[in-house]
Amino acid sequence: MSTVIDFSAAFPSGRAIKAAGHEGVVAYISPAREAWMKAKPLTKGKVDEYKAAGLKIAVVWQYGAGTAATSDVMRGAAGGRSDAEAAQKQLNQIGLAGHPVFFAVDFDITLNQWNATAVEYFKAAAGVLGKHRVGIYGHSRVVHWAMEDGVVATVAPGRVLGWVTRSWSAGATGRDYALLYQRVHNTPGPDGIQIDINDVYHQSWGHQPLTDTTPETAQLPSVTKRPGWRGDPTWLADALRAFGVKTVEEDGWRTRGNGDFLTIWGAMAHHTGADNTPTWLIRDGRADLKGMLSQIHLLRDGTAHITGQGVAWHAGKGSHKGLPTNNANYHTIGIEANSSGTSPWPAVQLDAYYRACAAICWVLDAPASHVIGHKEYSSDGKWDPGGIDMDAFRRRVQHYIDNPPFLAEENIMADFDKITRRYPSRVEGSDVTLRPVDALYMADANSFVARANTVEIIAALRDNTEALTRVEAKLDTLIGGN
């Protein structure tokens, strides 16, 4: 089993870490809370040194001390947003812009504290970074709670971006659902620096950017209407996913753009001029027009790549009712769809186009009339999106605005919640009566507790079995020596 180390007192050299046989490091990107914490935050120089030594690098955010009163996560949603934004800023500076981040729960958190406050911290952090970049450090139970609540990244089926500490875990290691187990605390390590040693449970343990692996059946992102929104569309990825659009967040998209939006009016539809335009061109621009060319790049298979959330150079000169002349870039979200303009539009791409536009309008609480084609705005003779009747296009967009895909299940659940009839328990001797929804929640709670206990028991039994095997081997050696 390979190991990685974490440390805060000082930075061991890359050469010494490699010589000690460790695969990599989990380094802090949060500021130092106390003067002795010389390894906070990770620097660009150390990133370069560790990479040159062949080490892998994951990152963790923890500023607050290890108590409930001073913990980062007990600041709730506001803390999650603030810390995620600060983490992204530091990642940008050290050349790890797309890396996931472990956020630390470094105290013996209770389930009530998690449900009331800490879970909101992780939801908010995911709103900034994307859920596929949010991980958790803590005892075995809180990592499992985060997995059950779906607020951290899924790395593989049944395995999340979780880092379990030995502290407060009562012997459970998270072997079956986490990535790392902090097995040894505060021991002398490379260059004589105090380190923690962690066992690696999965080949992808947070040291590399992750694609969005949220299962299609997972709970959809929470989106809300934001009429009159002014500023960059921080909600763009969640909105697209909620409307069923397969979405890829390009590294650094939350900090990319040609300035900041003013009030967002709606969306403008384009085609790229070719069926195979690469995303990097939309993201970075071309020789005659540097900078991001649209916020969304829509591929032929219906996948939407979000290239940035700031202003993009997509509209050019023109005018339209509701938009300032020659200044639509600061008021519209651009969607560049791969198409020559004359080739047939794949049905899957068109459906994603309708859904993406509807998602933007739904959040803005705007009708489909706030979706226009470049050809309806341009004074430079633009004809994109070619081959699309924009009136018919808007009718399909309006259908999705009026019938958001994510509300269908909510409507069913709302009807279920209205059932007030109470049913008697089938447990002998019980006089309890329950509504169906109460029974469902109780069954789910019992199932969760049973599953969590079973996972921990199995992990503890496996560890005990391994320990007994080692003891038996030693006994055999001693007996054989006699």
ZAMARGU-4260 file (C-alpha; in steps of 0.2 Angstrom, whole numbers, plus 5000, padded with zeros to 4 digits):
<rodrens>
0) 5000/5000/5000 | 5007/5017/4995 | 5008/5032/5007 | 5007/5051/5006 | 5011/5063/5020
5) 5004/5079/5026 | 5013/5092/5037 | 5011/5110/5043 | 5027/5114/5053 | 5039/5116/5038
10) 5041/5109/5021 | 5051/5093/5019 | 5062/5093/5003 | 5055/5084/4988 | 5070/5074/4987
15) 5069/5068/5005 | 5050/5064/5003 | 5054/5053/4988 | 5069/5045/4996 | 5057/5040/5011
20) 5046/5031/4999 | 5031/5042/4999 | 5020/5044/4984 | 5016/5062/4987 | 5009/5075/4999
25) 4993/5083/5005 | 4998/5101/5007 | 4989/5116/5015 | 4983/5130/5004 | 4975/5140/5018
30) 4985/5154/5027 | 4995/5150/5043 | 4985/5153/5059 | 5000/5153/5070 | 5018/5158/5067
35) 5025/5140/5069 | 5015/5134/5054 | 5029/5137/5041 | 5021/5125/5028 | 5005/5136/5026
40) 5001/5140/5013 | 5009/5129/4999 | 5019/5140/4987 | 5022/5139/4968 | 5041/5136/4971
45) 5036/5120/4982 | 5024/5114/4969 | 5037/5115/4956 | 5050/5107/4967 | 5038/5092/4972
50) 5033/5089/4954 | 5051/5089/4948 | 5055/5076/4962 | 5041/5065/4954 | 5029/5068/4969
55) 5010/5069/4967 | 5001/5084/4976 | 4984/5086/4984 | 4978/5101/4994 | 4968/5104/5009
60) 4960/5120/5017 | 4960/5122/5036 | 4963/5139/5044 | 4952/5137/5060 | 4958/5127/5075
65) 4952/5110/5079 | 4937/5114/5090 | 4918/5116/5085 | 4919/5134/5091 | 4934/5138/5080
70) 4931/5126/5065 | 4930/5133/5048 | 4915/5122/5044 | 4904/5128/5058 | 4903/5145/5049
75) 4890/5137/5038 | 4886/5143/5020 | 4894/5160/5021 | 4911/5152/5027 | 4910/5139/5013
80) 4908/5152/5000 | 4922/5163/5007 | 4934/5148/5010 | 4931/5141/4992 | 4934/5157/4984
85) 4950/5160/4994 | 4956/5142/4990 | 4953/5145/4971 | 4963/5161/4972 | 4978/5152/4980
90) 4977/5137/4968 | 4977/5150/4953 | 4993/5157/4960 | 5002/5141/4963 | 4998/5133/4946
95) 4985/5120/4952 | 4969/5130/4946 | 4959/5114/4943 | 4963/5104/4958 | 4950/5097/4970
100) 4951/5103/4988 | 4949/5094/5005 | 4940/5105/5017 | 4944/5100/5035 | 4932/5095/5049
105) 4946/5094/5062 | 4935/5090/5078 | 4923/5077/5084 | 4908/5083/5075 | 4891/5077/5079
110) 4877/5072/5067 | 4867/5087/5073 | 4881/5099/5070 | 4883/5092/5053 | 4865/5093/5048
115) 4862/5110/5056 | 4878/5119/5050 | 4893/5110/5042 | 4883/5102/5027 | 4879/5120/5022
120) 4897/5124/5021 | 4901/5110/5009 | 4886/5114/4998 | 4891/5132/4997 | 4909/5127/4993
125) 4903/5116/4979 | 4893/5131/4972 | 4910/5140/4970 | 4921/5126/4964 | 4909/5113/4958
130) 4905/5097/4968 | 4918/5087/4959 | 4931/5098/4966 | 4925/5097/4984 | 4932/5084/4997
135) 4931/5081/5015 | 4944/5077/5029 | 4937/5071/5046 | 4932/5056/5056 | 4925/5041/5047
140) 4907/5045/5051 | 4907/5063/5044 | 4915/5057/5028 | 4901/5044/5027 | 4888/5058/5031
145) 4895/5069/5017 | 4894/5054/5005 | 4876/5050/5010 | 4871/5069/5008 | 4880/5070/4991
150) 4890/5086/4995 | 4907/5080/4990 | 4915/5073/4974 | 4912/5055/4968 | 4928/5047/4962
155) 4922/5030/4959 | 4905/5020/4962 | 4903/5020/4981 | 4919/5030/4984 | 4921/5049/4987
160) 4934/5062/4989 | 4936/5058/5007 | 4951/5058/5019 | 4948/5049/5036 | 4958/5053/5051
165) 4961/5040/5065 | 4956/5053/5077 | 4938/5051/5084 | 4935/5036/5071 | 4935/5022/5084
170) 4946/5011/5073 | 4936/5013/5057 | 4947/5018/5042 | 4935/5022/5028 | 4944/5009/5017
175) 4928/5005/5008 | 4922/5023/5004 | 4936/5035/5006 | 4953/5038/4997 | 4965/5042/5011
180) 4967/5036/5030 | 4978/5046/5041 | 4985/5032/5051 | 5000/5040/5060 | 5000/5057/5068
185) 5015/5068/5072 | 5030/5057/5069 | 5047/5063/5063 | 5048/5062/5044 | 5059/5067/5030
190) 5072/5081/5035 | 5067/5078/5053 | 5050/5087/5051 | 5035/5081/5060 | 5023/5073/5048
195) 5007/5063/5047 | 5007/5047/5037 | 4992/5042/5026 | 4987/5026/5018 | 4981/5027/5000
200) 4965/5017/4996 | 4963/5023/4978 | 4974/5027/4963 | 4965/5044/4961 | 4967/5052/4979
205) 4964/5070/4976 | 4981/5074/4967 | 4973/5077/4950 | 4959/5087/4943 | 4943/5076/4942
210) 4930/5077/4929 | 4912/5079/4935 | 4907/5061/4940 | 4891/5065/4947 | 4879/5050/4943
215) 4865/5055/4932 | 4853/5048/4945 | 4860/5059/4958 | 4850/5073/4966 | 4850/5088/4954
220) 4859/5104/4959 | 4849/5117/4969 | 4845/5131/4958 | 4834/5147/4962 | 4827/5161/4952
225) 4838/5176/4952 | 4828/5190/4943 | 4838/5206/4939 | 4854/5197/4942 | 4869/5208/4941
230) 4887/5202/4940 | 4895/5186/4934 | 4883/5170/4932 | 4891/5160/4946 | 4876/5149/4945
235) 4879/5144/4927 | 4885/5126/4930 | 4872/5121/4942 | 4858/5128/4931 | 4863/5119/4916
240) 4864/5102/4925 | 4847/5105/4933 | 4840/5107/4916 | 4848/5090/4911 | 4863/5097/4901
245) 4879/5086/4902 | 4891/5099/4908 | 4910/5100/4909 | 4918/5114/4919 | 4934/5120/4911
250) 4949/5122/4923 | 4949/5140/4930 | 4932/5145/4922 | 4926/5154/4938 | 4940/5166/4937
255) 4941/5168/4918 | 4933/5182/4908 | 4935/5199/4899 | 4929/5209/4914 | 4913/5208/4924
260) 4895/5207/4918 | 4882/5221/4921 | 4864/5216/4923 | 4861/5200/4913 | 4847/5201/4901
265) 4847/5184/4893 | 4857/5173/4880 | 4863/5174/4863 | 4865/5159/4851 | 4879/5156/4839
270) 4887/5143/4828 | 4906/5142/4828 | 4908/5140/4809 | 4914/5122/4810 | 4908/5105/4816
275) 4924/5102/4826 | 4929/5118/4834 | 4940/5114/4849 | 4935/5121/4866 | 4952/5129/4868
280) 4948/5141/4854 | 4932/5147/4862 | 4941/5148/4879 | 4956/5158/4874 | 4951/5167/4858
285) 4960/5168/4841 | 4974/5178/4833 | 4962/5193/4828 | 4952/5192/4844 | 4961/5187/4860
290) 4951/5182/4875 | 4936/5171/4879 | 4923/5170/4865 | 4908/5163/4874 | 4904/5157/4891
295) 4897/5140/4884 | 4904/5129/4870 | 4891/5116/4865 | 4898/5101/4856 | 4889/5090/4843
300) 4885/5077/4856 | 4876/5089/4867 | 4890/5092/4880 | 4892/5110/4886 | 4909/5116/4891
305) 4909/5131/4902 | 4924/5141/4898 | 4922/5156/4910 | 4909/5166/4919 | 4915/5183/4915
310) 4911/5194/4899 | 4915/5185/4883 | 4918/5193/4865 | 4903/5185/4856 | 4891/5199/4851
315) 4900/5212/4842 | 4891/5227/4835 | 4872/5227/4834 | 4856/5231/4843 | 4840/5223/4849
320) 4826/5228/4860 | 4831/5227/4878 | 4849/5228/4875 | 4861/5243/4873 | 4868/5246/4856
325) 4885/5238/4852 | 4886/5232/4870 | 4877/5216/4872 | 4893/5207/4878 | 4890/5214/4896
330) 4872/5209/4896 | 4871/5192/4887 | 4878/5174/4890 | 4885/5168/4874 | 4883/5150/4868
335) 4894/5145/4853 | 4888/5128/4846 | 4899/5117/4835 | 4891/5119/4817 | 4896/5125/4800
340) 4879/5133/4799 | 4875/5122/4784 | 4877/5104/4791 | 4862/5096/4799 | 4860/5100/4818
345) 4860/5083/4828 | 4844/5081/4838 | 4854/5079/4854 | 4864/5095/4852 | 4848/5105/4848
350) 4839/5098/4863 | 4854/5103/4874 | 4854/5120/4866 | 4835/5122/4871 | 4839/5116/4888
355) 4854/5128/4891 | 4845/5143/4885 | 4830/5138/4896 | 4841/5136/4911 | 4848/5154/4909
360) 4831/5161/4907 | 4823/5151/4921 | 4836/5158/4933 | 4834/5175/4927 | 4815/5173/4927
365) 4815/5179/4909 | 4804/5173/4895 | 4811/5164/4879 | 4810/5181/4870 | 4827/5185/4880
370) 4835/5172/4869 | 4841/5179/4852 | 4851/5173/4838 | 4867/5183/4833 | 4859/5186/4817
375) 4845/5195/4825 | 4857/5207/4834 | 4871/5209/4822 | 4874/5225/4811 | 4889/5216/4803
380) 4879/5203/4793 | 4881/5189/4805 | 4870/5174/4800 | 4872/5162/4815 | 4865/5151/4821
385) 4863/5145/4803 | 4849/5134/4798 | 4839/5138/4814 | 4822/5146/4814 | 4823/5157/4830
390) 4805/5158/4833 | 4803/5139/4833 | 4819/5138/4843 | 4811/5150/4856 | 4795/5140/4857
395) 4805/5124/4862 | 4815/5135/4875 | 4799/5141/4882 | 4793/5124/4884 | 4807/5119/4895
400) 4806/5136/4905 | 4788/5131/4909 | 4792/5113/4912 | 4809/5113/4921 | 4815/5095/4921
405) 4820/5095/4939 | 4802/5100/4945 | 4794/5084/4939 | 4801/5074/4953 | 4798/5088/4965
410) 4779/5089/4960 | 4777/5070/4963 | 4785/5072/4981 | 4774/5087/4984 | 4759/5076/4981
415) 4766/5062/4992 | 4769/5075/5006 | 4751/5079/5005 | 4745/5062/5011 | 4740/5065/5029
420) 4732/5048/5032 | 4741/5039/5046 | 4744/5020/5046 | 4747/5009/5061 | 4763/5001/5064
425) 4765/4982/5060 | 4777/4980/5075 | 4768/4969/5088 | 4763/4978/5103 | 4766/4995/5095
430) 4752/5008/5095 | 4762/5021/5084 | 4753/5028/5068 | 4763/5036/5054 | 4760/5046/5038
435) 4768/5038/5023 | 4782/5051/5022 | 4786/5049/5041 | 4788/5030/5038 | 4799/5033/5023
440) 4810/5045/5033 | 4811/5033/5048 | 4816/5018/5037 | 4829/5029/5028 | 4837/5034/5044
445) 4837/5016/5051 | 4845/5010/5035 | 4858/5023/5036 | 4863/5019/5053 | 4863/5001/5049
450) 4874/5003/5034 | 4886/5015/5042 | 4888/5003/5057 | 4891/4988/5045 | 4904/4997/5035
455) 4914/5002/5051 | 4912/4984/5058 | 4918/4976/5042 | 4933/4988/5041 | 4937/4985/5060
460) 4936/4966/5057 | 4947/4967/5042 | 4960/4977/5052 | 4960/4964/5066 | 4962/4950/5054
465) 4977/4958/5046 | 4984/4961/5063 | 4981/4943/5068 | 4989/4937/5052 | 5005/4948/5057
470) 5005/4941/5074 | 5004/4923/5068 | 5018/4926/5056 | 5029/4932/5070 | 5024/4917/5081
475) 5029/4905/5067 | 5045/4914/5065 | 5049/4912/5084 | 5043/4894/5085 | 5054/4890/5069
480) 5069/4898/5077 | 5068/4888/5093
</rodrens>
